[in-house]
Amino acid sequence: MNKKHLHVITMTMLLGMISLLTSCEQHNPNYQAEMEQASFFHKSMDKLTDVIVHDIFSPPVASRIYAYSSIAAYEALQPAYSDYQSLGGQLKELGTVPQPVEGETYCHPLSAIHAFLKVGRALTFSEDSIKNYQKELYQEFEAINMPADVWKRSIEYGDQVADHIIAWTDGDMYKQTRTYPKFSINDEPARWQPTPPDYMDGIEPHWKEIRTMVIDSAQQFAPLPPTEFDTDPESKFMKETMEVYEALKVENLKEREERVAIAEFWDCNPYVSHHTGHVMYATKKITPGGHWIGIAKIACNKEKVDVMKTVHSYTLTSIALFDAFISCWDEKYRSSLLRPETVINRYIDEDWLPALQTPPFPEHTSGHSVISRAAAIALTSIYGDDFSFHDDTEEAYGLPARDFNSFIHASEEAAVSRLYGGIHYRPAIDYGVAQGENVGKFVVANVNVEK
């Protein structure tokens, strides 16, 4: 063999070794394909949603769990994809995230799932449920014959990233707000009052104190204020109240049934209590943010995207949801407007009940309107304006699927559902959509994911 041939063979072997080190799939031909790994991540996100539902986290708190867990997964996966960049230095107070050791082989999808589950476990109550799921999932990974050193190294790297994200969560004021006082109730006629049937205290009155991720502050996109409270039957406020009162009194039966279906589909109330005589029981459901996480999954599966774009989709959506909740809750407890149910029972019809159970926090603006538009903007930035989809997210809760022409179309229906449900006046919906649009566009413009 001459020197020329020896050189060619040596270079070929070198290139082969470099290729071997770039990806866990290439390191072992038995590794799962990229799309199968994406399915593992979808399954893990579904598990997190199940735990959030079981633990009855409020919508704002649920958005926090989704965001931090998704960011952990993103940061553990990103080093394997040169077209993507870290969020370190882009999100508020998120410093440089630990990086893998150069030249070592990792299975980054495993690192990502491990980081995701570790952060999710740290932020929820049902730790054992996630631990048991993780044990079963890792048995599936073991069945693909991953080299022991790659497995160990990948888990350790996932731990490093997760620990970094968990340390970051400690500075967001969540723990401090657990000790703050409850929302004060007084007799001001326009001020929010607890609503039937449980008359619960206002949820998360200090959520505006939570550190935002992208927007400058909770007040950056403050919406227009609600219509001035006025019980004169000819006033603008009472006309808006009558619109809520009559929303399901349309003569056309088909239209009325459709409005009820829309209200129920987008209810997303994590805790609905039922009272029958002396018996009370509750049903648990997905949060509004969880519904949009479900829509992100639908988009990923329809487009058959790889694991990196899957995690990208969840991460950008959850960041938009997180900041949108902070923006919305800032306004809710600033205006502290009472709900339509309270006004209608006091001044119009004492026996009237809304189609949906009124959530326990002030009215303006509509949380569904704000967060749905923000999430829709985030998903549109990834999948485009005319992305039609079949939304079966609520089938697990006994509701039929609905079809949408775009994410914006879905967000518009989510917004108006609150009028049909009897829990929001029109301004809370319209101003909430504008508020969410501002938040969503700002997040998309200021989070640089792809290089």
NUKE-762667 format. One record per residue (C-alpha): residue number from 1; residue in one letter; x, y, z. Coordinates in steps of 0.05 Angstrom, whole numbers, plus 5000, padded with zeros to 4 digits. Layout:
+------+-------+------+------+------+
: bapa : dokol :   px :   py :   pz :
+------+-------+------+------+------+
:  NUM :     a :    X :    Y :    Z :
...
+------+-------+------+------+------+
//
This chain:
+------+-------+------+------+------+
: bapa : dokol :   px :   py :   pz :
+------+-------+------+------+------+
:    1 :     m : 5000 : 5000 : 5000 :
:    2 :     n : 5030 : 5066 : 4979 :
:    3 :     k : 5032 : 5130 : 5021 :
:    4 :     k : 4976 : 5162 : 4980 :
:    5 :     h : 4928 : 5105 : 4994 :
:    6 :     l : 4948 : 5105 : 5068 :
:    7 :     h : 4932 : 5180 : 5072 :
:    8 :     v : 4863 : 5169 : 5041 :
:    9 :     i : 4847 : 5113 : 5089 :
:   10 :     t : 4871 : 5154 : 5149 :
:   11 :     m : 4828 : 5215 : 5129 :
:   12 :     t : 4768 : 5170 : 5118 :
:   13 :     m : 4776 : 5140 : 5187 :
:   14 :     l : 4784 : 5209 : 5218 :
:   15 :     l : 4721 : 5235 : 5184 :
:   16 :     g : 4684 : 5174 : 5207 :
:   17 :     m : 4705 : 5186 : 5279 :
:   18 :     i : 4684 : 5259 : 5276 :
:   19 :     s : 4616 : 5238 : 5249 :
:   20 :     l : 4610 : 5186 : 5304 :
:   21 :     l : 4619 : 5239 : 5358 :
:   22 :     t : 4568 : 5288 : 5331 :
:   23 :     s : 4504 : 5252 : 5349 :
:   24 :     c : 4479 : 5197 : 5394 :
:   25 :     e : 4441 : 5167 : 5336 :
:   26 :     q : 4504 : 5159 : 5295 :
:   27 :     h : 4543 : 5131 : 5355 :
:   28 :     n : 4499 : 5070 : 5357 :
:   29 :     p : 4455 : 5046 : 5299 :
:   30 :     n : 4402 : 5022 : 5349 :
:   31 :     y : 4387 : 5091 : 5375 :
:   32 :     q : 4318 : 5119 : 5364 :
:   33 :     a : 4307 : 5161 : 5302 :
:   34 :     e : 4298 : 5236 : 5310 :
:   35 :     m : 4223 : 5236 : 5304 :
:   36 :     e : 4216 : 5180 : 5355 :
:   37 :     q : 4256 : 5221 : 5404 :
:   38 :     a : 4207 : 5278 : 5392 :
:   39 :     s : 4151 : 5231 : 5411 :
:   40 :     f : 4186 : 5216 : 5477 :
:   41 :     f : 4186 : 5291 : 5490 :
:   42 :     h : 4113 : 5299 : 5473 :
:   43 :     k : 4097 : 5243 : 5521 :
:   44 :     s : 4137 : 5277 : 5575 :
:   45 :     m : 4101 : 5343 : 5564 :
:   46 :     d : 4034 : 5305 : 5568 :
:   47 :     k : 4057 : 5277 : 5635 :
:   48 :     l : 4074 : 5346 : 5661 :
:   49 :     t : 4004 : 5370 : 5640 :
:   50 :     d : 3972 : 5312 : 5676 :
:   51 :     v : 4010 : 5330 : 5740 :
:   52 :     i : 3991 : 5404 : 5734 :
:   53 :     v : 3918 : 5383 : 5727 :
:   54 :     h : 3923 : 5334 : 5786 :
:   55 :     d : 3957 : 5385 : 5831 :
:   56 :     i : 3906 : 5439 : 5812 :
:   57 :     f : 3955 : 5494 : 5797 :
:   58 :     s : 3924 : 5561 : 5778 :
:   59 :     p : 3933 : 5585 : 5706 :
:   60 :     p : 3990 : 5635 : 5722 :
:   61 :     v : 4028 : 5583 : 5764 :
:   62 :     a : 4019 : 5530 : 5710 :
:   63 :     s : 4050 : 5577 : 5659 :
:   64 :     r : 4111 : 5583 : 5704 :
:   65 :     i : 4119 : 5508 : 5707 :
:   66 :     y : 4112 : 5500 : 5631 :
:   67 :     a : 4162 : 5556 : 5617 :
:   68 :     y : 4219 : 5536 : 5663 :
:   69 :     s : 4213 : 5462 : 5646 :
:   70 :     s : 4213 : 5476 : 5571 :
:   71 :     i : 4272 : 5524 : 5576 :
:   72 :     a : 4312 : 5471 : 5613 :
:   73 :     a : 4298 : 5421 : 5557 :
:   74 :     y : 4316 : 5473 : 5504 :
:   75 :     e : 4382 : 5490 : 5536 :
:   76 :     a : 4403 : 5417 : 5545 :
:   77 :     l : 4386 : 5402 : 5472 :
:   78 :     q : 4411 : 5465 : 5437 :
:   79 :     p : 4486 : 5449 : 5438 :
:   80 :     a : 4473 : 5392 : 5389 :
:   81 :     y : 4442 : 5439 : 5338 :
:   82 :     s : 4487 : 5492 : 5309 :
:   83 :     d : 4428 : 5529 : 5277 :
:   84 :     y : 4400 : 5546 : 5345 :
:   85 :     q : 4428 : 5589 : 5401 :
:   86 :     s : 4423 : 5590 : 5476 :
:   87 :     l : 4373 : 5634 : 5512 :
:   88 :     g : 4426 : 5651 : 5563 :
:   89 :     g : 4434 : 5727 : 5564 :
:   90 :     q : 4368 : 5735 : 5526 :
:   91 :     l : 4319 : 5720 : 5582 :
:   92 :     k : 4318 : 5763 : 5645 :
:   93 :     e : 4375 : 5744 : 5692 :
:   94 :     l : 4389 : 5678 : 5657 :
:   95 :     g : 4464 : 5675 : 5655 :
:   96 :     t : 4508 : 5629 : 5613 :
:   97 :     v : 4481 : 5559 : 5615 :
:   98 :     p : 4530 : 5501 : 5627 :
:   99 :     q : 4558 : 5472 : 5563 :
:  100 :     p : 4576 : 5400 : 5546 :
:  101 :     v : 4649 : 5379 : 5547 :
:  102 :     e : 4679 : 5389 : 5478 :
:  103 :     g : 4698 : 5324 : 5444 :
:  104 :     e : 4654 : 5280 : 5488 :
:  105 :     t : 4593 : 5242 : 5461 :
:  106 :     y : 4524 : 5258 : 5488 :
:  107 :     c : 4453 : 5238 : 5474 :
:  108 :     h : 4425 : 5308 : 5478 :
:  109 :     p : 4352 : 5287 : 5472 :
:  110 :     l : 4362 : 5245 : 5535 :
:  111 :     s : 4396 : 5305 : 5569 :
:  112 :     a : 4337 : 5349 : 5549 :
:  113 :     i : 4283 : 5301 : 5575 :
:  114 :     h : 4322 : 5291 : 5639 :
:  115 :     a : 4329 : 5367 : 5650 :
:  116 :     f : 4255 : 5377 : 5633 :
:  117 :     l : 4231 : 5325 : 5683 :
:  118 :     k : 4278 : 5347 : 5738 :
:  119 :     v : 4254 : 5419 : 5733 :
:  120 :     g : 4181 : 5397 : 5727 :
:  121 :     r : 4190 : 5354 : 5789 :
:  122 :     a : 4220 : 5413 : 5828 :
:  123 :     l : 4161 : 5459 : 5811 :
:  124 :     t : 4103 : 5412 : 5824 :
:  125 :     f : 4075 : 5373 : 5883 :
:  126 :     s : 4067 : 5304 : 5853 :
:  127 :     e : 4141 : 5288 : 5851 :
:  128 :     d : 4130 : 5213 : 5858 :
:  129 :     s : 4085 : 5213 : 5797 :
:  130 :     i : 4140 : 5244 : 5754 :
:  131 :     k : 4193 : 5199 : 5785 :
:  132 :     n : 4153 : 5136 : 5768 :
:  133 :     y : 4141 : 5161 : 5698 :
:  134 :     q : 4215 : 5177 : 5689 :
:  135 :     k : 4235 : 5107 : 5712 :
:  136 :     e : 4188 : 5075 : 5661 :
:  137 :     l : 4211 : 5122 : 5606 :
:  138 :     y : 4285 : 5109 : 5619 :
:  139 :     q : 4273 : 5035 : 5614 :
:  140 :     e : 4249 : 5048 : 5543 :
:  141 :     f : 4313 : 5087 : 5529 :
:  142 :     e : 4355 : 5031 : 5558 :
:  143 :     a : 4322 : 4983 : 5509 :
:  144 :     i : 4355 : 5019 : 5451 :
:  145 :     n : 4424 : 4997 : 5475 :
:  146 :     m : 4456 : 5064 : 5490 :
:  147 :     p : 4530 : 5058 : 5510 :
:  148 :     a : 4536 : 5064 : 5586 :
:  149 :     d : 4585 : 5121 : 5583 :
:  150 :     v : 4540 : 5162 : 5537 :
:  151 :     w : 4480 : 5149 : 5582 :
:  152 :     k : 4517 : 5171 : 5645 :
:  153 :     r : 4547 : 5232 : 5613 :
:  154 :     s : 4480 : 5253 : 5583 :
:  155 :     i : 4443 : 5247 : 5649 :
:  156 :     e : 4498 : 5286 : 5685 :
:  157 :     y : 4493 : 5342 : 5633 :
:  158 :     g : 4417 : 5344 : 5640 :
:  159 :     d : 4427 : 5351 : 5715 :
:  160 :     q : 4475 : 5409 : 5706 :
:  161 :     v : 4427 : 5447 : 5661 :
:  162 :     a : 4367 : 5432 : 5706 :
:  163 :     d : 4403 : 5455 : 5768 :
:  164 :     h : 4422 : 5520 : 5732 :
:  165 :     i : 4349 : 5533 : 5713 :
:  166 :     i : 4324 : 5515 : 5782 :
:  167 :     a : 4373 : 5565 : 5813 :
:  168 :     w : 4347 : 5616 : 5763 :
:  169 :     t : 4275 : 5605 : 5785 :
:  170 :     d : 4294 : 5623 : 5857 :
:  171 :     g : 4303 : 5696 : 5836 :
:  172 :     d : 4235 : 5707 : 5804 :
:  173 :     m : 4197 : 5728 : 5868 :
:  174 :     y : 4151 : 5667 : 5867 :
:  175 :     k : 4171 : 5643 : 5936 :
:  176 :     q : 4165 : 5713 : 5966 :
:  177 :     t : 4095 : 5724 : 5938 :
:  178 :     r : 4072 : 5661 : 5974 :
:  179 :     t : 4075 : 5700 : 6038 :
:  180 :     y : 4042 : 5765 : 6014 :
:  181 :     p : 3973 : 5784 : 6039 :
:  182 :     k : 3908 : 5764 : 6006 :
:  183 :     f : 3869 : 5812 : 5961 :
:  184 :     s : 3828 : 5858 : 6005 :
:  185 :     i : 3753 : 5859 : 5997 :
:  186 :     n : 3712 : 5922 : 6011 :
:  187 :     d : 3644 : 5951 : 5995 :
:  188 :     e : 3664 : 5995 : 5936 :
:  189 :     p : 3608 : 5981 : 5885 :
:  190 :     a : 3655 : 5970 : 5826 :
:  191 :     r : 3707 : 5930 : 5863 :
:  192 :     w : 3714 : 5855 : 5850 :
:  193 :     q : 3677 : 5810 : 5899 :
:  194 :     p : 3685 : 5734 : 5907 :
:  195 :     t : 3634 : 5696 : 5865 :
:  196 :     p : 3590 : 5634 : 5873 :
:  197 :     p : 3590 : 5577 : 5887 :
:  198 :     d : 3653 : 5576 : 5931 :
:  199 :     y : 3667 : 5651 : 5940 :
:  200 :     m : 3742 : 5637 : 5936 :
:  201 :     d : 3795 : 5690 : 5950 :
:  202 :     g : 3826 : 5725 : 5891 :
:  203 :     i : 3880 : 5681 : 5860 :
:  204 :     e : 3951 : 5708 : 5853 :
:  205 :     p : 3938 : 5782 : 5870 :
:  206 :     h : 4014 : 5794 : 5870 :
:  207 :     w : 4031 : 5759 : 5804 :
:  208 :     k : 4054 : 5826 : 5775 :
:  209 :     e : 4114 : 5820 : 5822 :
:  210 :     i : 4139 : 5757 : 5786 :
:  211 :     r : 4201 : 5770 : 5744 :
:  212 :     t : 4183 : 5774 : 5670 :
:  213 :     m : 4225 : 5736 : 5619 :
:  214 :     v : 4224 : 5782 : 5559 :
:  215 :     i : 4178 : 5842 : 5567 :
:  216 :     d : 4209 : 5900 : 5605 :
:  217 :     s : 4158 : 5898 : 5662 :
:  218 :     a : 4088 : 5877 : 5679 :
:  219 :     q : 4065 : 5947 : 5661 :
:  220 :     q : 4098 : 5952 : 5592 :
:  221 :     f : 4035 : 5935 : 5554 :
:  222 :     a : 3981 : 5959 : 5602 :
:  223 :     p : 3915 : 5957 : 5564 :
:  224 :     l : 3861 : 6010 : 5561 :
:  225 :     p : 3820 : 6012 : 5626 :
:  226 :     p : 3751 : 5981 : 5631 :
:  227 :     t : 3688 : 6021 : 5620 :
:  228 :     e : 3670 : 6064 : 5680 :
:  229 :     f : 3623 : 6028 : 5728 :
:  230 :     d : 3553 : 6058 : 5723 :
:  231 :     t : 3487 : 6024 : 5741 :
:  232 :     d : 3445 : 6071 : 5700 :
:  233 :     p : 3408 : 6025 : 5651 :
:  234 :     e : 3427 : 6071 : 5593 :
:  235 :     s : 3501 : 6074 : 5612 :
:  236 :     k : 3555 : 6043 : 5569 :
:  237 :     f : 3574 : 5997 : 5625 :
:  238 :     m : 3504 : 5969 : 5634 :
:  239 :     k : 3496 : 5959 : 5559 :
:  240 :     e : 3560 : 5918 : 5561 :
:  241 :     t : 3531 : 5879 : 5619 :
:  242 :     m : 3467 : 5866 : 5581 :
:  243 :     e : 3508 : 5839 : 5523 :
:  244 :     v : 3535 : 5786 : 5570 :
:  245 :     y : 3466 : 5773 : 5599 :
:  246 :     e : 3435 : 5761 : 5530 :
:  247 :     a : 3494 : 5726 : 5498 :
:  248 :     l : 3459 : 5658 : 5500 :
:  249 :     k : 3389 : 5684 : 5488 :
:  250 :     v : 3396 : 5686 : 5412 :
:  251 :     e : 3334 : 5659 : 5377 :
:  252 :     n : 3371 : 5616 : 5327 :
:  253 :     l : 3378 : 5548 : 5362 :
:  254 :     k : 3439 : 5527 : 5320 :
:  255 :     e : 3475 : 5592 : 5336 :
:  256 :     r : 3459 : 5585 : 5410 :
:  257 :     e : 3485 : 5514 : 5411 :
:  258 :     e : 3548 : 5536 : 5376 :
:  259 :     r : 3560 : 5591 : 5427 :
:  260 :     v : 3552 : 5541 : 5484 :
:  261 :     a : 3600 : 5493 : 5449 :
:  262 :     i : 3652 : 5548 : 5441 :
:  263 :     a : 3645 : 5570 : 5514 :
:  264 :     e : 3653 : 5499 : 5539 :
:  265 :     f : 3711 : 5482 : 5492 :
:  266 :     w : 3753 : 5540 : 5518 :
:  267 :     d : 3731 : 5537 : 5591 :
:  268 :     c : 3798 : 5510 : 5615 :
:  269 :     n : 3780 : 5522 : 5688 :
:  270 :     p : 3828 : 5479 : 5729 :
:  271 :     y : 3779 : 5471 : 5787 :
:  272 :     v : 3703 : 5471 : 5776 :
:  273 :     s : 3662 : 5455 : 5838 :
:  274 :     h : 3593 : 5423 : 5836 :
:  275 :     h : 3542 : 5428 : 5892 :
:  276 :     t : 3483 : 5381 : 5898 :
:  277 :     g : 3447 : 5389 : 5964 :
:  278 :     h : 3498 : 5377 : 6018 :
:  279 :     v : 3546 : 5342 : 5970 :
:  280 :     m : 3603 : 5379 : 5937 :
:  281 :     y : 3652 : 5350 : 5887 :
:  282 :     a : 3701 : 5381 : 5838 :
:  283 :     t : 3725 : 5367 : 5768 :
:  284 :     k : 3796 : 5382 : 5746 :
:  285 :     k : 3812 : 5407 : 5677 :
:  286 :     i : 3869 : 5434 : 5636 :
:  287 :     t : 3889 : 5507 : 5645 :
:  288 :     p : 3884 : 5556 : 5586 :
:  289 :     g : 3959 : 5556 : 5580 :
:  290 :     g : 3958 : 5480 : 5579 :
:  291 :     h : 3909 : 5482 : 5522 :
:  292 :     w : 3958 : 5523 : 5481 :
:  293 :     i : 4014 : 5476 : 5499 :
:  294 :     g : 3969 : 5422 : 5470 :
:  295 :     i : 3961 : 5463 : 5406 :
:  296 :     a : 4037 : 5468 : 5401 :
:  297 :     k : 4039 : 5392 : 5404 :
:  298 :     i : 3987 : 5388 : 5348 :
:  299 :     a : 4029 : 5434 : 5305 :
:  300 :     c : 4092 : 5394 : 5316 :
:  301 :     n : 4058 : 5329 : 5298 :
:  302 :     k : 4023 : 5356 : 5237 :
:  303 :     e : 4089 : 5382 : 5209 :
:  304 :     k : 4128 : 5321 : 5233 :
:  305 :     v : 4183 : 5367 : 5260 :
:  306 :     d : 4247 : 5341 : 5292 :
:  307 :     v : 4260 : 5341 : 5366 :
:  308 :     m : 4296 : 5409 : 5365 :
:  309 :     k : 4238 : 5445 : 5331 :
:  310 :     t : 4190 : 5409 : 5378 :
:  311 :     v : 4226 : 5436 : 5439 :
:  312 :     h : 4233 : 5504 : 5405 :
:  313 :     s : 4157 : 5505 : 5394 :
:  314 :     y : 4141 : 5489 : 5467 :
:  315 :     t : 4193 : 5537 : 5493 :
:  316 :     l : 4173 : 5599 : 5453 :
:  317 :     t : 4099 : 5586 : 5466 :
:  318 :     s : 4110 : 5577 : 5541 :
:  319 :     i : 4152 : 5640 : 5546 :
:  320 :     a : 4097 : 5680 : 5511 :
:  321 :     l : 4046 : 5650 : 5559 :
:  322 :     f : 4088 : 5666 : 5620 :
:  323 :     d : 4097 : 5739 : 5604 :
:  324 :     a : 4025 : 5746 : 5580 :
:  325 :     f : 3999 : 5722 : 5647 :
:  326 :     i : 4042 : 5772 : 5684 :
:  327 :     s : 4018 : 5828 : 5639 :
:  328 :     c : 3945 : 5808 : 5646 :
:  329 :     w : 3946 : 5797 : 5722 :
:  330 :     d : 3978 : 5866 : 5731 :
:  331 :     e : 3916 : 5897 : 5700 :
:  332 :     k : 3867 : 5851 : 5735 :
:  333 :     y : 3887 : 5874 : 5804 :
:  334 :     r : 3898 : 5946 : 5783 :
:  335 :     s : 3827 : 5956 : 5757 :
:  336 :     s : 3797 : 5903 : 5803 :
:  337 :     l : 3731 : 5904 : 5766 :
:  338 :     l : 3674 : 5861 : 5790 :
:  339 :     r : 3649 : 5804 : 5746 :
:  340 :     p : 3585 : 5804 : 5703 :
:  341 :     e : 3554 : 5752 : 5749 :
:  342 :     t : 3558 : 5799 : 5808 :
:  343 :     v : 3528 : 5858 : 5769 :
:  344 :     i : 3473 : 5818 : 5737 :
:  345 :     n : 3452 : 5786 : 5803 :
:  346 :     r : 3451 : 5853 : 5838 :
:  347 :     y : 3418 : 5897 : 5787 :
:  348 :     i : 3384 : 5854 : 5733 :
:  349 :     d : 3366 : 5782 : 5752 :
:  350 :     e : 3384 : 5752 : 5819 :
:  351 :     d : 3373 : 5681 : 5793 :
:  352 :     w : 3418 : 5687 : 5732 :
:  353 :     l : 3477 : 5639 : 5725 :
:  354 :     p : 3533 : 5643 : 5674 :
:  355 :     a : 3544 : 5584 : 5627 :
:  356 :     l : 3613 : 5575 : 5658 :
:  357 :     q : 3634 : 5579 : 5730 :
:  358 :     t : 3664 : 5647 : 5742 :
:  359 :     p : 3739 : 5642 : 5758 :
:  360 :     p : 3762 : 5672 : 5825 :
:  361 :     f : 3798 : 5736 : 5804 :
:  362 :     p : 3779 : 5805 : 5777 :
:  363 :     e : 3749 : 5814 : 5708 :
:  364 :     h : 3792 : 5862 : 5666 :
:  365 :     t : 3826 : 5840 : 5622 :
:  366 :     s : 3806 : 5771 : 5599 :
:  367 :     g : 3862 : 5722 : 5613 :
:  368 :     h : 3841 : 5677 : 5555 :
:  369 :     s : 3843 : 5736 : 5507 :
:  370 :     v : 3912 : 5759 : 5529 :
:  371 :     i : 3948 : 5692 : 5534 :
:  372 :     s : 3914 : 5660 : 5473 :
:  373 :     r : 3935 : 5717 : 5427 :
:  374 :     a : 4006 : 5717 : 5455 :
:  375 :     a : 4013 : 5642 : 5444 :
:  376 :     a : 3982 : 5647 : 5375 :
:  377 :     i : 4033 : 5700 : 5355 :
:  378 :     a : 4089 : 5655 : 5380 :
:  379 :     l : 4065 : 5594 : 5342 :
:  380 :     t : 4050 : 5635 : 5279 :
:  381 :     s : 4123 : 5659 : 5279 :
:  382 :     i : 4144 : 5585 : 5274 :
:  383 :     y : 4090 : 5554 : 5230 :
:  384 :     g : 4061 : 5611 : 5189 :
:  385 :     d : 3997 : 5651 : 5183 :
:  386 :     d : 3952 : 5599 : 5149 :
:  387 :     f : 3966 : 5539 : 5192 :
:  388 :     s : 3901 : 5500 : 5196 :
:  389 :     f : 3893 : 5447 : 5249 :
:  390 :     h : 3845 : 5399 : 5283 :
:  391 :     d : 3845 : 5416 : 5357 :
:  392 :     d : 3830 : 5354 : 5397 :
:  393 :     t : 3863 : 5380 : 5461 :
:  394 :     e : 3798 : 5378 : 5501 :
:  395 :     e : 3776 : 5308 : 5480 :
:  396 :     a : 3809 : 5280 : 5543 :
:  397 :     y : 3759 : 5323 : 5582 :
:  398 :     g : 3698 : 5299 : 5544 :
:  399 :     l : 3692 : 5354 : 5493 :
:  400 :     p : 3692 : 5345 : 5417 :
:  401 :     a : 3749 : 5372 : 5374 :
:  402 :     r : 3744 : 5437 : 5335 :
:  403 :     d : 3778 : 5459 : 5271 :
:  404 :     f : 3814 : 5525 : 5260 :
:  405 :     n : 3843 : 5560 : 5199 :
:  406 :     s : 3901 : 5590 : 5238 :
:  407 :     f : 3928 : 5601 : 5307 :
:  408 :     i : 3900 : 5672 : 5305 :
:  409 :     h : 3831 : 5643 : 5287 :
:  410 :     a : 3835 : 5598 : 5349 :
:  411 :     s : 3856 : 5656 : 5393 :
:  412 :     e : 3797 : 5697 : 5369 :
:  413 :     e : 3749 : 5642 : 5386 :
:  414 :     a : 3782 : 5632 : 5454 :
:  415 :     a : 3772 : 5706 : 5468 :
:  416 :     v : 3699 : 5711 : 5450 :
:  417 :     s : 3684 : 5646 : 5487 :
:  418 :     r : 3689 : 5686 : 5551 :
:  419 :     l : 3630 : 5729 : 5530 :
:  420 :     y : 3589 : 5668 : 5512 :
:  421 :     g : 3608 : 5637 : 5578 :
:  422 :     g : 3580 : 5696 : 5616 :
:  423 :     i : 3645 : 5715 : 5651 :
:  424 :     h : 3673 : 5776 : 5613 :
:  425 :     y : 3649 : 5841 : 5585 :
:  426 :     r : 3667 : 5860 : 5514 :
:  427 :     p : 3723 : 5910 : 5530 :
:  428 :     a : 3761 : 5857 : 5571 :
:  429 :     i : 3760 : 5813 : 5509 :
:  430 :     d : 3778 : 5866 : 5457 :
:  431 :     y : 3830 : 5902 : 5499 :
:  432 :     g : 3857 : 5834 : 5522 :
:  433 :     v : 3869 : 5812 : 5450 :
:  434 :     a : 3908 : 5876 : 5436 :
:  435 :     q : 3948 : 5867 : 5500 :
:  436 :     g : 3965 : 5795 : 5482 :
:  437 :     e : 3985 : 5815 : 5412 :
:  438 :     n : 4034 : 5866 : 5439 :
:  439 :     v : 4064 : 5816 : 5487 :
:  440 :     g : 4069 : 5761 : 5434 :
:  441 :     k : 4101 : 5806 : 5382 :
:  442 :     f : 4151 : 5832 : 5433 :
:  443 :     v : 4171 : 5762 : 5454 :
:  444 :     v : 4180 : 5739 : 5382 :
:  445 :     a : 4221 : 5801 : 5365 :
:  446 :     n : 4267 : 5795 : 5425 :
:  447 :     v : 4279 : 5720 : 5432 :
:  448 :     n : 4329 : 5698 : 5380 :
:  449 :     v : 4325 : 5623 : 5377 :
:  450 :     e : 4350 : 5605 : 5307 :
:  451 :     k : 4416 : 5634 : 5284 :
+------+-------+------+------+------+
//
